[in-house]
C-alpha cells in the first residue's frame, strides 16, 4: 500500500455562499509535515466542525474514489472530496475505528467516518449530494495523529487493522445521530472513537 496523493487547500469562497472554506484541496509534490493538528499548511476554516486532534487527517481510498468516478460519470481526482490523503488500493468500506496507517514516522489511527454536510454538497454542485453520499455507505475516514512525520505522495503505507471488535465506516455513517442499543454502544466505546462521539455515547450510557 502507498500514498497516492497528498492534498492541501487554501481558504476559498464557495460559489453563492458568504463564507470561506478549506474544502478545495489540491495534490502537491514534495514532502509535507503532519503534526497533531494535521497536514501543516492546510487551511481549516470552521474549527467547530472540522479539524482538531481526533479528525486531524482526512483520507480516502483510491478504490472508493474510482467507484465515485463511475457513479457520477466524471473523474473524481484527488482532493475533490476535501481529503488530505488518498491511499492506493484502499476501499473505505473495509476500514474500522482503531485501524492504523503507518508511513515512515507518521502513525495515523482511525477515529470516525466523514459525515457529509452542506459545504460538501455545495462543493459538489448538488444540494442533494450529502444524502447521496450517506446512502452510498462509503464514507471518508478521519484519523488522529499518534506520531507525526513527513510524507510524500509516494510514501509506503503499512496498514494495521484494529484487533478489537470492529466499528466499520459504513456502520458509523448509518448510525450517525441515532441512539445505539446497549451492546452496540459498548462496542463503540471499547474502540478508540472520536472524543465527541465518545462524550455523546457516555451521556447515553448514563441516562
Protein Blocks (a to p, Z undefined) as FASTA:
>chain_A
ZZfbdcdddddddehiabdcfkbccddedjddddfkbcehiacfblmlggcjklmbccdd
fklmmmmmmmnopacdehklopabdcehiafklpcehiacdehjbccddfbdcdddfklm
mmnopaklmmmmmmnopaccddddfbgcdddfkbccdddddfbdcddfklmmmmgoiacd
fklmmmmmmpccdfklmmmmmmmmmZZ
